[in-house]
Amino acid sequence: MDKKEVKIKIEDKDLKGYYANLMLVRHTKEEFCLDFVNTFNPPILTSRILTSPGHLKRMVKALKGNIDIYEKEHGTIEEAEKKEEPELGFRP
């Protein structure tokens, strides 16, 4: 399979990124909704991603592959300790 170069336009305001320390996940049969939240007072939604189940599965696979590469190069990542957070509807 030939690889294609994709040019992505990025707005200046998005180059810095957005901090999130909580992700809320909801879904219907047709789509997943991922809400990324910064829980510092007051909690604020920093980004929302809507995607199909098939695309989400590919994203999870890509994240897992990158975590494996990272841990091979830098050692095991310790999972963040679960803090007492306000109940925002998070389901693992």
HTML snippet that shows the backbone in 3Dmol.js (N, CA, C, O; Angstrom):
<script src="https://3Dmol.org/build/3Dmol-min.js"></script>
<div id="view" style="width:600px;height:400px;position:relative"></div>
<script>
const pdb = `
ATOM      1  N   MET A   1       0.845  -1.175   0.000  1.00  0.00           N
ATOM      2  CA  MET A   1       0.000   0.000   0.000  1.00  0.00           C
ATOM      3  C   MET A   1       0.890   1.238   0.000  1.00  0.00           C
ATOM      4  O   MET A   1       1.800   1.351   0.821  1.00  0.00           O
ATOM      5  N   ASP A   2       0.630   2.161  -0.915  1.00  0.00           N
ATOM      6  CA  ASP A   2       1.384   3.405  -0.988  1.00  0.00           C
ATOM      7  C   ASP A   2       0.940   4.346   0.112  1.00  0.00           C
ATOM      8  O   ASP A   2      -0.250   4.477   0.400  1.00  0.00           O
ATOM      9  N   LYS A   3       1.926   5.003   0.725  1.00  0.00           N
ATOM     10  CA  LYS A   3       1.598   5.992   1.760  1.00  0.00           C
ATOM     11  C   LYS A   3       1.379   7.333   1.079  1.00  0.00           C
ATOM     12  O   LYS A   3       2.138   7.725   0.192  1.00  0.00           O
ATOM     13  N   LYS A   4       0.323   8.036   1.507  1.00  0.00           N
ATOM     14  CA  LYS A   4       0.021   9.360   0.975  1.00  0.00           C
ATOM     15  C   LYS A   4       0.415  10.405   2.007  1.00  0.00           C
ATOM     16  O   LYS A   4       0.236  10.209   3.209  1.00  0.00           O
ATOM     17  N   GLU A   5       0.950  11.510   1.526  1.00  0.00           N
ATOM     18  CA  GLU A   5       1.240  12.634   2.409  1.00  0.00           C
ATOM     19  C   GLU A   5      -0.035  13.440   2.572  1.00  0.00           C
ATOM     20  O   GLU A   5      -0.692  13.793   1.592  1.00  0.00           O
ATOM     21  N   VAL A   6      -0.376  13.725   3.816  1.00  0.00           N
ATOM     22  CA  VAL A   6      -1.567  14.510   4.104  1.00  0.00           C
ATOM     23  C   VAL A   6      -1.136  15.837   4.697  1.00  0.00           C
ATOM     24  O   VAL A   6      -0.419  15.867   5.697  1.00  0.00           O
ATOM     25  N   LYS A   7      -1.560  16.923   4.098  1.00  0.00           N
ATOM     26  CA  LYS A   7      -1.266  18.244   4.637  1.00  0.00           C
ATOM     27  C   LYS A   7      -2.431  18.666   5.511  1.00  0.00           C
ATOM     28  O   LYS A   7      -3.580  18.674   5.069  1.00  0.00           O
ATOM     29  N   ILE A   8      -2.130  19.018   6.752  1.00  0.00           N
ATOM     30  CA  ILE A   8      -3.166  19.369   7.716  1.00  0.00           C
ATOM     31  C   ILE A   8      -3.041  20.839   8.066  1.00  0.00           C
ATOM     32  O   ILE A   8      -1.967  21.303   8.447  1.00  0.00           O
ATOM     33  N   LYS A   9      -4.125  21.564   7.939  1.00  0.00           N
ATOM     34  CA  LYS A   9      -4.143  22.970   8.330  1.00  0.00           C
ATOM     35  C   LYS A   9      -4.396  23.052   9.829  1.00  0.00           C
ATOM     36  O   LYS A   9      -5.350  22.461  10.335  1.00  0.00           O
ATOM     37  N   ILE A  10      -3.547  23.782  10.534  1.00  0.00           N
ATOM     38  CA  ILE A  10      -3.698  23.947  11.984  1.00  0.00           C
ATOM     39  C   ILE A  10      -3.801  25.433  12.288  1.00  0.00           C
ATOM     40  O   ILE A  10      -2.941  26.223  11.900  1.00  0.00           O
ATOM     41  N   GLU A  11      -4.857  25.796  12.979  1.00  0.00           N
ATOM     42  CA  GLU A  11      -5.027  27.185  13.399  1.00  0.00           C
ATOM     43  C   GLU A  11      -3.982  27.509  14.470  1.00  0.00           C
ATOM     44  O   GLU A  11      -3.636  26.649  15.279  1.00  0.00           O
ATOM     45  N   ASP A  12      -3.487  28.735  14.476  1.00  0.00           N
ATOM     46  CA  ASP A  12      -2.478  29.146  15.462  1.00  0.00           C
ATOM     47  C   ASP A  12      -2.930  28.880  16.892  1.00  0.00           C
ATOM     48  O   ASP A  12      -2.129  28.456  17.725  1.00  0.00           O
ATOM     49  N   LYS A  13      -4.214  29.127  17.187  1.00  0.00           N
ATOM     50  CA  LYS A  13      -4.709  28.948  18.548  1.00  0.00           C
ATOM     51  C   LYS A  13      -4.668  27.484  18.994  1.00  0.00           C
ATOM     52  O   LYS A  13      -4.660  27.208  20.193  1.00  0.00           O
ATOM     53  N   ASP A  14      -4.641  26.544  18.045  1.00  0.00           N
ATOM     54  CA  ASP A  14      -4.639  25.123  18.384  1.00  0.00           C
ATOM     55  C   ASP A  14      -3.234  24.536  18.529  1.00  0.00           C
ATOM     56  O   ASP A  14      -3.087  23.421  19.030  1.00  0.00           O
ATOM     57  N   LEU A  15      -2.213  25.255  18.106  1.00  0.00           N
ATOM     58  CA  LEU A  15      -0.849  24.733  18.159  1.00  0.00           C
ATOM     59  C   LEU A  15      -0.366  24.451  19.574  1.00  0.00           C
ATOM     60  O   LEU A  15       0.444  23.548  19.780  1.00  0.00           O
ATOM     61  N   LYS A  16      -0.849  25.208  20.547  1.00  0.00           N
ATOM     62  CA  LYS A  16      -0.387  25.026  21.923  1.00  0.00           C
ATOM     63  C   LYS A  16      -0.992  23.796  22.583  1.00  0.00           C
ATOM     64  O   LYS A  16      -0.454  23.304  23.575  1.00  0.00           O
ATOM     65  N   GLY A  17      -2.089  23.297  22.058  1.00  0.00           N
ATOM     66  CA  GLY A  17      -2.750  22.135  22.638  1.00  0.00           C
ATOM     67  C   GLY A  17      -3.666  22.528  23.779  1.00  0.00           C
ATOM     68  O   GLY A  17      -3.767  23.703  24.133  1.00  0.00           O
ATOM     69  N   TYR A  18      -4.329  21.544  24.349  1.00  0.00           N
ATOM     70  CA  TYR A  18      -5.288  21.762  25.421  1.00  0.00           C
ATOM     71  C   TYR A  18      -5.057  20.714  26.500  1.00  0.00           C
ATOM     72  O   TYR A  18      -4.918  19.530  26.193  1.00  0.00           O
ATOM     73  N   TYR A  19      -5.014  21.132  27.745  1.00  0.00           N
ATOM     74  CA  TYR A  19      -4.772  20.211  28.855  1.00  0.00           C
ATOM     75  C   TYR A  19      -6.073  19.571  29.301  1.00  0.00           C
ATOM     76  O   TYR A  19      -7.096  20.243  29.431  1.00  0.00           O
ATOM     77  N   ALA A  20      -6.026  18.259  29.535  1.00  0.00           N
ATOM     78  CA  ALA A  20      -7.171  17.539  30.085  1.00  0.00           C
ATOM     79  C   ALA A  20      -6.655  16.476  31.047  1.00  0.00           C
ATOM     80  O   ALA A  20      -5.663  15.804  30.764  1.00  0.00           O
ATOM     81  N   ASN A  21      -7.334  16.324  32.187  1.00  0.00           N
ATOM     82  CA  ASN A  21      -6.972  15.274  33.124  1.00  0.00           C
ATOM     83  C   ASN A  21      -8.166  14.370  33.438  1.00  0.00           C
ATOM     84  O   ASN A  21      -8.170  13.640  34.429  1.00  0.00           O
ATOM     85  N   LEU A  22      -9.174  14.438  32.571  1.00  0.00           N
ATOM     86  CA  LEU A  22     -10.329  13.568  32.691  1.00  0.00           C
ATOM     87  C   LEU A  22     -10.947  13.417  31.310  1.00  0.00           C
ATOM     88  O   LEU A  22     -11.031  14.378  30.546  1.00  0.00           O
ATOM     89  N   MET A  23     -11.380  12.192  30.997  1.00  0.00           N
ATOM     90  CA  MET A  23     -12.077  11.956  29.742  1.00  0.00           C
ATOM     91  C   MET A  23     -13.405  11.287  30.054  1.00  0.00           C
ATOM     92  O   MET A  23     -13.455  10.291  30.777  1.00  0.00           O
ATOM     93  N   LEU A  24     -14.467  11.834  29.511  1.00  0.00           N
ATOM     94  CA  LEU A  24     -15.795  11.251  29.642  1.00  0.00           C
ATOM     95  C   LEU A  24     -16.150  10.610  28.302  1.00  0.00           C
ATOM     96  O   LEU A  24     -15.918  11.203  27.248  1.00  0.00           O
ATOM     97  N   VAL A  25     -16.704   9.420  28.340  1.00  0.00           N
ATOM     98  CA  VAL A  25     -17.028   8.695  27.113  1.00  0.00           C
ATOM     99  C   VAL A  25     -18.512   8.326  27.122  1.00  0.00           C
ATOM    100  O   VAL A  25     -19.025   7.758  28.087  1.00  0.00           O
ATOM    101  N   ARG A  26     -19.176   8.660  26.034  1.00  0.00           N
ATOM    102  CA  ARG A  26     -20.563   8.247  25.827  1.00  0.00           C
ATOM    103  C   ARG A  26     -20.662   7.712  24.398  1.00  0.00           C
ATOM    104  O   ARG A  26     -19.834   8.036  23.547  1.00  0.00           O
ATOM    105  N   HIS A  27     -21.670   6.900  24.145  1.00  0.00           N
ATOM    106  CA  HIS A  27     -21.815   6.391  22.784  1.00  0.00           C
ATOM    107  C   HIS A  27     -23.254   6.022  22.470  1.00  0.00           C
ATOM    108  O   HIS A  27     -24.070   5.740  23.347  1.00  0.00           O
ATOM    109  N   THR A  28     -23.514   6.039  21.192  1.00  0.00           N
ATOM    110  CA  THR A  28     -24.739   5.478  20.637  1.00  0.00           C
ATOM    111  C   THR A  28     -24.275   4.362  19.704  1.00  0.00           C
ATOM    112  O   THR A  28     -23.079   4.080  19.625  1.00  0.00           O
ATOM    113  N   LYS A  29     -25.188   3.740  19.014  1.00  0.00           N
ATOM    114  CA  LYS A  29     -24.793   2.696  18.069  1.00  0.00           C
ATOM    115  C   LYS A  29     -23.932   3.272  16.944  1.00  0.00           C
ATOM    116  O   LYS A  29     -23.062   2.580  16.416  1.00  0.00           O
ATOM    117  N   GLU A  30     -24.168   4.532  16.575  1.00  0.00           N
ATOM    118  CA  GLU A  30     -23.512   5.132  15.417  1.00  0.00           C
ATOM    119  C   GLU A  30     -22.250   5.931  15.719  1.00  0.00           C
ATOM    120  O   GLU A  30     -21.417   6.120  14.833  1.00  0.00           O
ATOM    121  N   GLU A  31     -22.093   6.410  16.973  1.00  0.00           N
ATOM    122  CA  GLU A  31     -20.942   7.283  17.232  1.00  0.00           C
ATOM    123  C   GLU A  31     -20.511   7.236  18.690  1.00  0.00           C
ATOM    124  O   GLU A  31     -21.277   6.868  19.581  1.00  0.00           O
ATOM    125  N   PHE A  32     -19.259   7.621  18.898  1.00  0.00           N
ATOM    126  CA  PHE A  32     -18.703   7.816  20.235  1.00  0.00           C
ATOM    127  C   PHE A  32     -18.484   9.302  20.436  1.00  0.00           C
ATOM    128  O   PHE A  32     -18.123  10.021  19.504  1.00  0.00           O
ATOM    129  N   CYS A  33     -18.706   9.757  21.659  1.00  0.00           N
ATOM    130  CA  CYS A  33     -18.441  11.141  22.047  1.00  0.00           C
ATOM    131  C   CYS A  33     -17.400  11.094  23.164  1.00  0.00           C
ATOM    132  O   CYS A  33     -17.644  10.519  24.225  1.00  0.00           O
ATOM    133  N   LEU A  34     -16.243  11.699  22.920  1.00  0.00           N
ATOM    134  CA  LEU A  34     -15.168  11.776  23.901  1.00  0.00           C
ATOM    135  C   LEU A  34     -15.057  13.223  24.354  1.00  0.00           C
ATOM    136  O   LEU A  34     -14.714  14.100  23.561  1.00  0.00           O
ATOM    137  N   ASP A  35     -15.345  13.475  25.617  1.00  0.00           N
ATOM    138  CA  ASP A  35     -15.209  14.812  26.186  1.00  0.00           C
ATOM    139  C   ASP A  35     -13.956  14.842  27.042  1.00  0.00           C
ATOM    140  O   ASP A  35     -13.805  14.038  27.962  1.00  0.00           O
ATOM    141  N   PHE A  36     -13.053  15.773  26.739  1.00  0.00           N
ATOM    142  CA  PHE A  36     -11.826  15.948  27.503  1.00  0.00           C
ATOM    143  C   PHE A  36     -12.023  17.150  28.415  1.00  0.00           C
ATOM    144  O   PHE A  36     -12.396  18.232  27.961  1.00  0.00           O
ATOM    145  N   VAL A  37     -11.768  16.951  29.712  1.00  0.00           N
ATOM    146  CA  VAL A  37     -12.092  17.940  30.732  1.00  0.00           C
ATOM    147  C   VAL A  37     -10.854  18.266  31.549  1.00  0.00           C
ATOM    148  O   VAL A  37     -10.061  17.382  31.873  1.00  0.00           O
ATOM    149  N   ASN A  38     -10.696  19.538  31.876  1.00  0.00           N
ATOM    150  CA  ASN A  38      -9.708  19.995  32.854  1.00  0.00           C
ATOM    151  C   ASN A  38     -10.491  20.164  34.152  1.00  0.00           C
ATOM    152  O   ASN A  38     -11.370  21.021  34.240  1.00  0.00           O
ATOM    153  N   THR A  39     -10.173  19.347  35.164  1.00  0.00           N
ATOM    154  CA  THR A  39     -10.991  19.315  36.380  1.00  0.00           C
ATOM    155  C   THR A  39     -10.625  20.361  37.420  1.00  0.00           C
ATOM    156  O   THR A  39     -11.228  20.401  38.493  1.00  0.00           O
ATOM    157  N   PHE A  40      -9.636  21.217  37.117  1.00  0.00           N
ATOM    158  CA  PHE A  40      -9.334  22.269  38.087  1.00  0.00           C
ATOM    159  C   PHE A  40     -10.553  23.165  38.230  1.00  0.00           C
ATOM    160  O   PHE A  40     -11.362  23.277  37.308  1.00  0.00           O
ATOM    161  N   ASN A  41     -10.682  23.803  39.386  1.00  0.00           N
ATOM    162  CA  ASN A  41     -11.882  24.539  39.723  1.00  0.00           C
ATOM    163  C   ASN A  41     -12.049  25.796  38.883  1.00  0.00           C
ATOM    164  O   ASN A  41     -11.155  26.642  38.895  1.00  0.00           O
ATOM    165  N   PRO A  42     -13.127  25.957  38.169  1.00  0.00           N
ATOM    166  CA  PRO A  42     -14.205  24.996  37.960  1.00  0.00           C
ATOM    167  C   PRO A  42     -13.841  24.057  36.812  1.00  0.00           C
ATOM    168  O   PRO A  42     -13.083  24.444  35.922  1.00  0.00           O
ATOM    169  N   PRO A  43     -14.369  22.822  36.813  1.00  0.00           N
ATOM    170  CA  PRO A  43     -14.117  21.920  35.688  1.00  0.00           C
ATOM    171  C   PRO A  43     -14.594  22.554  34.387  1.00  0.00           C
ATOM    172  O   PRO A  43     -15.642  23.199  34.347  1.00  0.00           O
ATOM    173  N   ILE A  44     -13.806  22.364  33.312  1.00  0.00           N
ATOM    174  CA  ILE A  44     -14.163  22.962  32.024  1.00  0.00           C
ATOM    175  C   ILE A  44     -13.879  21.970  30.901  1.00  0.00           C
ATOM    176  O   ILE A  44     -12.849  21.297  30.898  1.00  0.00           O
ATOM    177  N   LEU A  45     -14.792  21.892  29.962  1.00  0.00           N
ATOM    178  CA  LEU A  45     -14.599  21.067  28.781  1.00  0.00           C
ATOM    179  C   LEU A  45     -13.536  21.722  27.914  1.00  0.00           C
ATOM    180  O   LEU A  45     -13.685  22.878  27.518  1.00  0.00           O
ATOM    181  N   THR A  46     -12.458  20.990  27.614  1.00  0.00           N
ATOM    182  CA  THR A  46     -11.405  21.558  26.782  1.00  0.00           C
ATOM    183  C   THR A  46     -11.513  21.123  25.330  1.00  0.00           C
ATOM    184  O   THR A  46     -11.049  21.821  24.428  1.00  0.00           O
ATOM    185  N   SER A  47     -12.137  19.947  25.105  1.00  0.00           N
ATOM    186  CA  SER A  47     -12.282  19.477  23.732  1.00  0.00           C
ATOM    187  C   SER A  47     -13.325  18.367  23.678  1.00  0.00           C
ATOM    188  O   SER A  47     -13.477  17.602  24.631  1.00  0.00           O
ATOM    189  N   ARG A  48     -14.033  18.282  22.572  1.00  0.00           N
ATOM    190  CA  ARG A  48     -14.993  17.200  22.342  1.00  0.00           C
ATOM    191  C   ARG A  48     -14.688  16.585  20.984  1.00  0.00           C
ATOM    192  O   ARG A  48     -14.542  17.290  19.986  1.00  0.00           O
ATOM    193  N   ILE A  49     -14.595  15.259  20.961  1.00  0.00           N
ATOM    194  CA  ILE A  49     -14.351  14.529  19.723  1.00  0.00           C
ATOM    195  C   ILE A  49     -15.536  13.604  19.480  1.00  0.00           C
ATOM    196  O   ILE A  49     -15.901  12.816  20.353  1.00  0.00           O
ATOM    197  N   LEU A  50     -16.127  13.695  18.315  1.00  0.00           N
ATOM    198  CA  LEU A  50     -17.190  12.786  17.885  1.00  0.00           C
ATOM    199  C   LEU A  50     -16.625  11.943  16.755  1.00  0.00           C
ATOM    200  O   LEU A  50     -16.064  12.480  15.800  1.00  0.00           O
ATOM    201  N   THR A  51     -16.767  10.617  16.855  1.00  0.00           N
ATOM    202  CA  THR A  51     -16.215   9.746  15.831  1.00  0.00           C
ATOM    203  C   THR A  51     -17.015   8.453  15.757  1.00  0.00           C
ATOM    204  O   THR A  51     -17.786   8.128  16.661  1.00  0.00           O
ATOM    205  N   SER A  52     -16.820   7.732  14.679  1.00  0.00           N
ATOM    206  CA  SER A  52     -17.529   6.465  14.493  1.00  0.00           C
ATOM    207  C   SER A  52     -16.855   5.367  15.325  1.00  0.00           C
ATOM    208  O   SER A  52     -15.682   5.492  15.678  1.00  0.00           O
ATOM    209  N   PRO A  53     -17.588   4.296  15.638  1.00  0.00           N
ATOM    210  CA  PRO A  53     -16.978   3.182  16.370  1.00  0.00           C
ATOM    211  C   PRO A  53     -15.755   2.605  15.656  1.00  0.00           C
ATOM    212  O   PRO A  53     -14.760   2.270  16.298  1.00  0.00           O
ATOM    213  N   GLY A  54     -15.830   2.489  14.334  1.00  0.00           N
ATOM    214  CA  GLY A  54     -14.693   1.948  13.579  1.00  0.00           C
ATOM    215  C   GLY A  54     -13.454   2.820  13.671  1.00  0.00           C
ATOM    216  O   GLY A  54     -12.345   2.311  13.831  1.00  0.00           O
ATOM    217  N   HIS A  55     -13.635   4.142  13.570  1.00  0.00           N
ATOM    218  CA  HIS A  55     -12.488   5.044  13.689  1.00  0.00           C
ATOM    219  C   HIS A  55     -11.940   5.043  15.114  1.00  0.00           C
ATOM    220  O   HIS A  55     -10.726   5.098  15.306  1.00  0.00           O
ATOM    221  N   LEU A  56     -12.823   4.981  16.116  1.00  0.00           N
ATOM    222  CA  LEU A  56     -12.351   4.949  17.495  1.00  0.00           C
ATOM    223  C   LEU A  56     -11.504   3.708  17.744  1.00  0.00           C
ATOM    224  O   LEU A  56     -10.479   3.779  18.422  1.00  0.00           O
ATOM    225  N   LYS A  57     -11.924   2.585  17.205  1.00  0.00           N
ATOM    226  CA  LYS A  57     -11.145   1.353  17.382  1.00  0.00           C
ATOM    227  C   LYS A  57      -9.750   1.502  16.775  1.00  0.00           C
ATOM    228  O   LYS A  57      -8.772   1.030  17.355  1.00  0.00           O
ATOM    229  N   ARG A  58      -9.649   2.150  15.620  1.00  0.00           N
ATOM    230  CA  ARG A  58      -8.338   2.403  15.007  1.00  0.00           C
ATOM    231  C   ARG A  58      -7.508   3.354  15.860  1.00  0.00           C
ATOM    232  O   ARG A  58      -6.294   3.182  15.969  1.00  0.00           O
ATOM    233  N   MET A  59      -8.149   4.361  16.471  1.00  0.00           N
ATOM    234  CA  MET A  59      -7.420   5.299  17.331  1.00  0.00           C
ATOM    235  C   MET A  59      -6.882   4.590  18.568  1.00  0.00           C
ATOM    236  O   MET A  59      -5.746   4.827  18.978  1.00  0.00           O
ATOM    237  N   VAL A  60      -7.701   3.715  19.167  1.00  0.00           N
ATOM    238  CA  VAL A  60      -7.267   2.971  20.351  1.00  0.00           C
ATOM    239  C   VAL A  60      -6.061   2.094  19.992  1.00  0.00           C
ATOM    240  O   VAL A  60      -5.095   2.012  20.751  1.00  0.00           O
ATOM    241  N   LYS A  61      -6.127   1.447  18.840  1.00  0.00           N
ATOM    242  CA  LYS A  61      -5.010   0.605  18.384  1.00  0.00           C
ATOM    243  C   LYS A  61      -3.744   1.450  18.188  1.00  0.00           C
ATOM    244  O   LYS A  61      -2.652   1.026  18.567  1.00  0.00           O
ATOM    245  N   ALA A  62      -3.889   2.637  17.601  1.00  0.00           N
ATOM    246  CA  ALA A  62      -2.736   3.521  17.395  1.00  0.00           C
ATOM    247  C   ALA A  62      -2.162   3.991  18.733  1.00  0.00           C
ATOM    248  O   ALA A  62      -0.943   4.037  18.900  1.00  0.00           O
ATOM    249  N   LEU A  63      -3.031   4.339  19.688  1.00  0.00           N
ATOM    250  CA  LEU A  63      -2.557   4.754  21.013  1.00  0.00           C
ATOM    251  C   LEU A  63      -1.818   3.616  21.710  1.00  0.00           C
ATOM    252  O   LEU A  63      -0.755   3.832  22.292  1.00  0.00           O
ATOM    253  N   LYS A  64      -2.371   2.409  21.654  1.00  0.00           N
ATOM    254  CA  LYS A  64      -1.732   1.248  22.275  1.00  0.00           C
ATOM    255  C   LYS A  64      -0.355   1.004  21.662  1.00  0.00           C
ATOM    256  O   LYS A  64       0.609   0.746  22.382  1.00  0.00           O
ATOM    257  N   GLY A  65      -0.263   1.085  20.339  1.00  0.00           N
ATOM    258  CA  GLY A  65       1.024   0.903  19.665  1.00  0.00           C
ATOM    259  C   GLY A  65       2.045   1.939  20.100  1.00  0.00           C
ATOM    260  O   GLY A  65       3.215   1.615  20.308  1.00  0.00           O
ATOM    261  N   ASN A  66       1.608   3.187  20.239  1.00  0.00           N
ATOM    262  CA  ASN A  66       2.523   4.249  20.660  1.00  0.00           C
ATOM    263  C   ASN A  66       2.928   4.106  22.119  1.00  0.00           C
ATOM    264  O   ASN A  66       4.066   4.416  22.470  1.00  0.00           O
ATOM    265  N   ILE A  67       2.021   3.644  22.979  1.00  0.00           N
ATOM    266  CA  ILE A  67       2.381   3.392  24.373  1.00  0.00           C
ATOM    267  C   ILE A  67       3.416   2.279  24.443  1.00  0.00           C
ATOM    268  O   ILE A  67       4.373   2.374  25.211  1.00  0.00           O
ATOM    269  N   ASP A  68       3.240   1.232  23.654  1.00  0.00           N
ATOM    270  CA  ASP A  68       4.213   0.136  23.626  1.00  0.00           C
ATOM    271  C   ASP A  68       5.596   0.638  23.214  1.00  0.00           C
ATOM    272  O   ASP A  68       6.597   0.265  23.827  1.00  0.00           O
ATOM    273  N   ILE A  69       5.660   1.474  22.189  1.00  0.00           N
ATOM    274  CA  ILE A  69       6.935   2.042  21.735  1.00  0.00           C
ATOM    275  C   ILE A  69       7.544   2.915  22.831  1.00  0.00           C
ATOM    276  O   ILE A  69       8.737   2.810  23.118  1.00  0.00           O
ATOM    277  N   TYR A  70       6.735   3.768  23.439  1.00  0.00           N
ATOM    278  CA  TYR A  70       7.205   4.649  24.508  1.00  0.00           C
ATOM    279  C   TYR A  70       7.808   3.818  25.642  1.00  0.00           C
ATOM    280  O   TYR A  70       8.914   4.104  26.102  1.00  0.00           O
ATOM    281  N   GLU A  71       7.076   2.780  26.096  1.00  0.00           N
ATOM    282  CA  GLU A  71       7.553   1.977  27.225  1.00  0.00           C
ATOM    283  C   GLU A  71       8.806   1.194  26.871  1.00  0.00           C
ATOM    284  O   GLU A  71       9.642   0.946  27.739  1.00  0.00           O
ATOM    285  N   LYS A  72       8.950   0.806  25.630  1.00  0.00           N
ATOM    286  CA  LYS A  72      10.165   0.121  25.202  1.00  0.00           C
ATOM    287  C   LYS A  72      11.369   1.067  25.290  1.00  0.00           C
ATOM    288  O   LYS A  72      12.469   0.652  25.654  1.00  0.00           O
ATOM    289  N   GLU A  73      11.147   2.332  24.956  1.00  0.00           N
ATOM    290  CA  GLU A  73      12.228   3.326  24.962  1.00  0.00           C
ATOM    291  C   GLU A  73      12.472   3.937  26.337  1.00  0.00           C
ATOM    292  O   GLU A  73      13.613   4.249  26.677  1.00  0.00           O
ATOM    293  N   HIS A  74      11.404   4.115  27.144  1.00  0.00           N
ATOM    294  CA  HIS A  74      11.514   4.888  28.381  1.00  0.00           C
ATOM    295  C   HIS A  74      11.126   4.134  29.644  1.00  0.00           C
ATOM    296  O   HIS A  74      11.256   4.681  30.739  1.00  0.00           O
ATOM    297  N   GLY A  75      10.661   2.915  29.531  1.00  0.00           N
ATOM    298  CA  GLY A  75      10.235   2.160  30.704  1.00  0.00           C
ATOM    299  C   GLY A  75       8.734   2.226  30.906  1.00  0.00           C
ATOM    300  O   GLY A  75       8.028   2.993  30.250  1.00  0.00           O
ATOM    301  N   THR A  76       8.269   1.405  31.825  1.00  0.00           N
ATOM    302  CA  THR A  76       6.847   1.259  32.078  1.00  0.00           C
ATOM    303  C   THR A  76       6.219   2.555  32.582  1.00  0.00           C
ATOM    304  O   THR A  76       6.769   3.223  33.457  1.00  0.00           O
ATOM    305  N   ILE A  77       5.089   2.894  32.033  1.00  0.00           N
ATOM    306  CA  ILE A  77       4.315   4.047  32.486  1.00  0.00           C
ATOM    307  C   ILE A  77       3.447   3.590  33.645  1.00  0.00           C
ATOM    308  O   ILE A  77       2.688   2.628  33.519  1.00  0.00           O
ATOM    309  N   GLU A  78       3.555   4.266  34.754  1.00  0.00           N
ATOM    310  CA  GLU A  78       2.693   3.965  35.890  1.00  0.00           C
ATOM    311  C   GLU A  78       1.372   4.691  35.691  1.00  0.00           C
ATOM    312  O   GLU A  78       1.349   5.882  35.380  1.00  0.00           O
ATOM    313  N   GLU A  79       0.269   3.965  35.872  1.00  0.00           N
ATOM    314  CA  GLU A  79      -1.048   4.581  35.722  1.00  0.00           C
ATOM    315  C   GLU A  79      -1.241   5.628  36.800  1.00  0.00           C
ATOM    316  O   GLU A  79      -0.865   5.415  37.953  1.00  0.00           O
ATOM    317  N   ALA A  80      -1.827   6.763  36.432  1.00  0.00           N
ATOM    318  CA  ALA A  80      -2.078   7.841  37.386  1.00  0.00           C
ATOM    319  C   ALA A  80      -2.986   7.336  38.496  1.00  0.00           C
ATOM    320  O   ALA A  80      -3.931   6.584  38.260  1.00  0.00           O
ATOM    321  N   GLU A  81      -2.677   7.765  39.702  1.00  0.00           N
ATOM    322  CA  GLU A  81      -3.495   7.388  40.848  1.00  0.00           C
ATOM    323  C   GLU A  81      -4.868   8.022  40.718  1.00  0.00           C
ATOM    324  O   GLU A  81      -4.991   9.197  40.375  1.00  0.00           O
ATOM    325  N   LYS A  82      -5.896   7.239  40.995  1.00  0.00           N
ATOM    326  CA  LYS A  82      -7.256   7.770  40.917  1.00  0.00           C
ATOM    327  C   LYS A  82      -7.498   8.674  42.111  1.00  0.00           C
ATOM    328  O   LYS A  82      -7.313   8.274  43.260  1.00  0.00           O
ATOM    329  N   LYS A  83      -7.914   9.898  41.822  1.00  0.00           N
ATOM    330  CA  LYS A  83      -8.214  10.870  42.869  1.00  0.00           C
ATOM    331  C   LYS A  83      -9.709  10.899  43.111  1.00  0.00           C
ATOM    332  O   LYS A  83     -10.505  10.446  42.289  1.00  0.00           O
ATOM    333  N   GLU A  84     -10.063  11.438  44.248  1.00  0.00           N
ATOM    334  CA  GLU A  84     -11.485  11.671  44.513  1.00  0.00           C
ATOM    335  C   GLU A  84     -11.911  12.875  43.680  1.00  0.00           C
ATOM    336  O   GLU A  84     -11.610  14.019  44.019  1.00  0.00           O
ATOM    337  N   GLU A  85     -12.602  12.602  42.605  1.00  0.00           N
ATOM    338  CA  GLU A  85     -13.063  13.650  41.699  1.00  0.00           C
ATOM    339  C   GLU A  85     -14.564  13.817  41.870  1.00  0.00           C
ATOM    340  O   GLU A  85     -15.244  12.894  42.320  1.00  0.00           O
ATOM    341  N   PRO A  86     -15.080  14.968  41.520  1.00  0.00           N
ATOM    342  CA  PRO A  86     -16.535  15.105  41.523  1.00  0.00           C
ATOM    343  C   PRO A  86     -17.130  14.124  40.513  1.00  0.00           C
ATOM    344  O   PRO A  86     -16.523  13.874  39.472  1.00  0.00           O
ATOM    345  N   GLU A  87     -18.276  13.578  40.797  1.00  0.00           N
ATOM    346  CA  GLU A  87     -18.922  12.625  39.903  1.00  0.00           C
ATOM    347  C   GLU A  87     -19.366  13.358  38.643  1.00  0.00           C
ATOM    348  O   GLU A  87     -20.276  14.186  38.682  1.00  0.00           O
ATOM    349  N   LEU A  88     -18.712  13.044  37.526  1.00  0.00           N
ATOM    350  CA  LEU A  88     -19.028  13.690  36.266  1.00  0.00           C
ATOM    351  C   LEU A  88     -19.553  12.694  35.238  1.00  0.00           C
ATOM    352  O   LEU A  88     -19.715  13.048  34.070  1.00  0.00           O
ATOM    353  N   GLY A  89     -19.818  11.470  35.644  1.00  0.00           N
ATOM    354  CA  GLY A  89     -20.364  10.494  34.721  1.00  0.00           C
ATOM    355  C   GLY A  89     -19.312   9.639  34.038  1.00  0.00           C
ATOM    356  O   GLY A  89     -19.625   8.973  33.051  1.00  0.00           O
ATOM    357  N   PHE A  90     -18.078   9.630  34.523  1.00  0.00           N
ATOM    358  CA  PHE A  90     -17.025   8.838  33.902  1.00  0.00           C
ATOM    359  C   PHE A  90     -17.256   7.345  34.109  1.00  0.00           C
ATOM    360  O   PHE A  90     -17.525   6.891  35.221  1.00  0.00           O
ATOM    361  N   ARG A  91     -17.147   6.601  33.028  1.00  0.00           N
ATOM    362  CA  ARG A  91     -17.214   5.142  33.115  1.00  0.00           C
ATOM    363  C   ARG A  91     -15.976   4.587  32.440  1.00  0.00           C
ATOM    364  O   ARG A  91     -15.711   4.926  31.286  1.00  0.00           O
ATOM    365  N   PRO A  92     -15.203   3.740  33.120  1.00  0.00           N
ATOM    366  CA  PRO A  92     -14.007   3.166  32.481  1.00  0.00           C
ATOM    367  C   PRO A  92     -14.348   2.283  31.311  1.00  0.00           C
ATOM    368  O   PRO A  92     -13.452   1.730  30.673  1.00  0.00           O
TER     369      PRO A  92
END
`;
const viewer = $3Dmol.createViewer("view");
viewer.addModel(pdb, "pdb");
viewer.setStyle({}, {cartoon: {color: "spectrum"}});
viewer.zoomTo();
viewer.render();
</script>
